Amino acid sequence: MIFTARPTVELDTLRRQFSGDIHAPGDAGYDDARQAWNLLVDQQPALVAVPRTAQDIAAVVRFAREAGLRVAPQGTGHNAQARSGLQDSILLNTKLMRGVRIDAERRRARVEAGALCGDLTAPASELGLAALGGSSPDVGLVGFCLGGGIGWMARTFGLCCNSIISLEVVTADGQELTCDHQRNPELFWALRGGTGSVAIITAMELQLFDVPELYAGAMLWPWERASEILHAWREWTLDAPESVTTSARILQVPPVPEIPEIVRGRQFVVIDGAVLGSAAYAEEVLAPLRALEPEIDLFAMAPPAALSHLHMDPEHPVPGIGDHQMLEELPAEAIDQLVAVAGHESGSSLLAVELRHIGGALSRIPAGAGACGRLEAAYILFAVGTPMTPEMAAAIPPRLAQVKAALEPWKATRPYLNFAEHPTDTSTAFGTDAFAALQVIKAQYDPYDMIHANHAIAPAGR
Ligand SMILES: Cc1cc2nc3c(=O)[nH]c(=O)nc-3n(C[C@H](O)[C@H](O)[C@H](O)COP(=O)(O)OP(=O)(O)OC[C@H]3O[C@@H](n4cnc5c(N)ncnc54)[C@H](O)[C@@H]3O)c2cc1C
C-alpha cells in the first residue's frame, strides 16, 4: 500500500498530545531536525517528531495512521543511507530519550530508545560491569541491537541482541506492549536482530557482564608493512582463543586538527581489540603480534568503557560511504588481493579497509536466541571513505567495488545488516524459515507496513 499524506488531519491534534518537539517542512527547526549522523544523507521527511516518552511515540503512530503516513524511527542516523525516501514518513527521532538505569546487583540495565552505546558502557564500567557496545560510543544501542551488535567482547559473549532481557514497544496500531520470553515472545524474537520493521522500541532491558580483567588497545605500523602485518594477523587469528576479539585495518588518518599529532595525516596498518583476562595472559596471547615491533603500541589493562574508543571511530556526525562483505574464510591469497587494492601502492584514498575477526561465540546460536542467532562467517570486510571533496566522493564507490571484488571468491552468503549501508534484500540475511517467520510477525503486527525501517521486512502475503 502506498501512503499519501492527508493534510486535512490537524497537526495541532498531535501537538496537544505530545510533550516533545515537532518540526514541519518550512519550520525554522526542520533542517536541523532532519539531519542524520551520516551527513551525506539528505532526509526529507513529511514531518520530524522528537518524542520524550513512550506515550509521545504512541501518539505519533496514531497520528500517522490518521494522516496516511508511515513512521521511520531513528536513533542517530548512523545507518540512514540504507533507508528509502522519507517523503511519506514521519521521522521519529528518539534523541531526547536517552535515560539509562543500572541495577548493578542484578547486572541489568534499562535504556530508553535513544540511548547511545556510550550512555551505557561508561556508567556500567564505573560500576565494574561491561555492556556489549560496538566500536563507537555514539551508535544508538537500539539500532545496534536490531541488526545484531558486535563489539570487542563478541567472540566471548556473542551478539548484543542476544543479551536483551526484555523490550518495551509501541506497535503499528499504537498499543504499548512489553515483550520477553513469556510476553509477546514472537515480537521479542523478531526484534532481537530481525530489524526494526515489526514494532517501535521505546526501551530495552539488557544483561551486563562481569569482566574483572580486560586488556585492550591498538598496535600501529606504517602502512608499507601492511602485507607482512595482515598476513601475520591472519595466521594468528586461526588459533586465537575466544577470549580475544580483534580487527586489522589499513587506515588513512585524516589530517584534521582534533586528531593527535602522532598519527594525524599518516597511513597505518592497525590491529586493535581486546583480550578478556589478566595482563600476563593477554601478553602471552598477543605476543606474536608484539613480536612484529609496532611503531605505536597502546595495548594495556583497561576498564570496559575504553572499548568504545579504541577503534578511533568519529564520535560526531561525518559524511561517509561504506560497504561490507562477509567472508567464509580468509586464505593468504585474500590478503594479497586486499593489499593490492587498498595498500600503499594501490592509489586508494579510502579512510579504512578493515577485517574483523568473528567466529567464537558469534558462530553458535545461544539458547533462546532472537532472529539473528549467530553470524555465519569467519571474518567481516568493511571499507569506508570520507567524501571531503567532490573528487573524493566520485572515487569512493568504484574503490569500494574493487575492494569487494578482490575478496569476492571468499564471500559468505548472508550480509550482516548492521554493516549494510545500502538498501539490502533482507531475505538474504536470514535462513528461509527465519525470514518467513519474520514476514508472518510483520503481517500480524504491521500489515500495512507503516513502520519504515532501514532494512525492511515485507508483511507475509504482500
Ligand atoms: C562509525 C560506525 C561504527 C560502527 N560500529 C559498529 C560496531 O562496532 N558493531 C556493530 O555491530 N555495528 C557497528 N556499526 C553499525 C551500526 O550498528 C548500525 O549502523 C546501526 O544501525 C546504528 O544504529 P543507530 O540507531 O545509531 O542508527 P539509525 O540509523 O538511527 O538506526 C538504524 C535503524 O534502526 C531502526 N531503529 C532505530 N531506533 C529504533 C526504534 N526505537 N525502534 C525501532 N527501530 C529503530 C530504524 O529502522 C533505523 O533505520 C557502526 C556504524 C558506524 C557508522
The ligand as an SDF file (V2000), in Angstrom:
LIG
                    3D

 53 58  0  0  0  0  0  0  0  0999 V2000
   31.1900    4.7070   12.8580 C   0  0  0  0  0  0  0  0  0  0  0  0
   30.3600    3.4530   12.9600 C   0  0  0  0  0  0  0  0  0  0  0  0
   30.7830    2.4360   13.8020 C   0  0  0  0  0  0  0  0  0  0  0  0
   30.0150    1.2600   13.9200 C   0  0  0  0  0  0  0  0  0  0  0  0
   30.4640    0.2390   14.7280 N   0  0  0  0  0  0  0  0  0  0  0  0
   29.7390   -0.8990   14.8230 C   0  0  0  0  0  0  0  0  0  0  0  0
   30.1910   -1.9980   15.6140 C   0  0  0  0  0  0  0  0  0  0  0  0
   31.2630   -1.9600   16.2210 O   0  0  0  0  0  0  0  0  0  0  0  0
   29.4190   -3.1090   15.6650 N   0  0  0  0  0  0  0  0  0  0  0  0
   28.2280   -3.2010   15.0050 C   0  0  0  0  0  0  0  0  0  0  0  0
   27.5610   -4.2250   15.1280 O   0  0  0  0  0  0  0  0  0  0  0  0
   27.7750   -2.1820   14.2600 N   0  0  0  0  0  0  0  0  0  0  0  0
   28.5070   -1.0500   14.1330 C   0  0  0  0  0  0  0  0  0  0  0  0
   28.0710   -0.0380   13.3390 N   0  0  0  0  0  0  0  0  0  0  0  0
   26.8030   -0.2050   12.6140 C   0  0  0  0  0  0  0  0  0  0  0  0
   25.6290    0.2400   13.4860 C   0  0  0  0  0  0  0  0  0  0  0  0
   25.3910   -0.7170   14.4910 O   0  0  0  0  0  0  0  0  0  0  0  0
   24.3810    0.3900   12.5910 C   0  0  0  0  0  0  0  0  0  0  0  0
   24.6080    1.4340   11.6900 O   0  0  0  0  0  0  0  0  0  0  0  0
   23.1280    0.6360   13.4140 C   0  0  0  0  0  0  0  0  0  0  0  0
   22.0020    0.5110   12.5750 O   0  0  0  0  0  0  0  0  0  0  0  0
   23.1700    2.0200   14.0180 C   0  0  0  0  0  0  0  0  0  0  0  0
   22.0760    2.2470   14.8720 O   0  0  0  0  0  0  0  0  0  0  0  0
   21.6620    3.7720   15.1470 P   0  0  0  0  0  0  0  0  0  0  0  0
   20.4610    3.7680   15.9960 O   0  0  0  0  0  0  0  0  0  0  0  0
   22.8550    4.5150   15.6030 O   0  0  0  0  0  0  0  0  0  0  0  0
   21.3480    4.2640   13.6760 O   0  0  0  0  0  0  0  0  0  0  0  0
   19.9740    4.6700   12.9980 P   0  0  0  0  0  0  0  0  0  0  0  0
   20.3030    4.9280   11.5750 O   0  0  0  0  0  0  0  0  0  0  0  0
   19.3380    5.7540   13.7730 O   0  0  0  0  0  0  0  0  0  0  0  0
   19.0760    3.3880   13.1590 O   0  0  0  0  0  0  0  0  0  0  0  0
   19.1870    2.2810   12.3030 C   0  0  0  0  0  0  0  0  0  0  0  0
   17.7960    1.6980   12.1340 C   0  0  0  0  0  0  0  0  0  0  0  0
   17.3660    1.1180   13.3360 O   0  0  0  0  0  0  0  0  0  0  0  0
   15.9460    1.2250   13.4110 C   0  0  0  0  0  0  0  0  0  0  0  0
   15.6180    1.8850   14.6770 N   0  0  0  0  0  0  0  0  0  0  0  0
   16.3300    2.8150   15.3510 C   0  0  0  0  0  0  0  0  0  0  0  0
   15.6890    3.1190   16.5110 N   0  0  0  0  0  0  0  0  0  0  0  0
   14.5650    2.3800   16.5440 C   0  0  0  0  0  0  0  0  0  0  0  0
   13.4980    2.2230   17.4690 C   0  0  0  0  0  0  0  0  0  0  0  0
   13.4580    2.9020   18.6030 N   0  0  0  0  0  0  0  0  0  0  0  0
   12.5210    1.3390   17.1980 N   0  0  0  0  0  0  0  0  0  0  0  0
   12.5320    0.6180   16.0370 C   0  0  0  0  0  0  0  0  0  0  0  0
   13.5030    0.7400   15.1150 N   0  0  0  0  0  0  0  0  0  0  0  0
   14.5040    1.5980   15.3790 C   0  0  0  0  0  0  0  0  0  0  0  0
   15.4590    2.0250   12.2180 C   0  0  0  0  0  0  0  0  0  0  0  0
   14.9810    1.1230   11.2310 O   0  0  0  0  0  0  0  0  0  0  0  0
   16.7140    2.7150   11.7590 C   0  0  0  0  0  0  0  0  0  0  0  0
   16.7210    2.9870   10.3920 O   0  0  0  0  0  0  0  0  0  0  0  0
   28.8170    1.1270   13.1840 C   0  0  0  0  0  0  0  0  0  0  0  0
   28.4060    2.1500   12.3200 C   0  0  0  0  0  0  0  0  0  0  0  0
   29.1790    3.2990   12.1940 C   0  0  0  0  0  0  0  0  0  0  0  0
   28.7340    4.3650   11.2280 C   0  0  0  0  0  0  0  0  0  0  0  0
  1  2  1  0
  2  3  1  0
  2 52  2  0
  3  4  2  0
  4  5  1  0
  4 50  1  0
  5  6  2  0
  6  7  1  0
  6 13  1  0
  7  8  2  0
  7  9  1  0
  9 10  1  0
 10 11  2  0
 10 12  1  0
 12 13  2  0
 13 14  1  0
 14 15  1  0
 14 50  1  0
 15 16  1  0
 16 17  1  0
 16 18  1  0
 18 19  1  0
 18 20  1  0
 20 21  1  0
 20 22  1  0
 22 23  1  0
 23 24  1  0
 24 25  2  0
 24 26  1  0
 24 27  1  0
 27 28  1  0
 28 29  2  0
 28 30  1  0
 28 31  1  0
 31 32  1  0
 32 33  1  0
 33 34  1  0
 33 48  1  0
 34 35  1  0
 35 36  1  0
 35 46  1  0
 36 37  1  0
 36 45  1  0
 37 38  2  0
 38 39  1  0
 39 40  1  0
 39 45  2  0
 40 41  1  0
 40 42  2  0
 42 43  1  0
 43 44  2  0
 44 45  1  0
 46 47  1  0
 46 48  1  0
 48 49  1  0
 50 51  2  0
 51 52  1  0
 52 53  1  0
M  END
$$$$
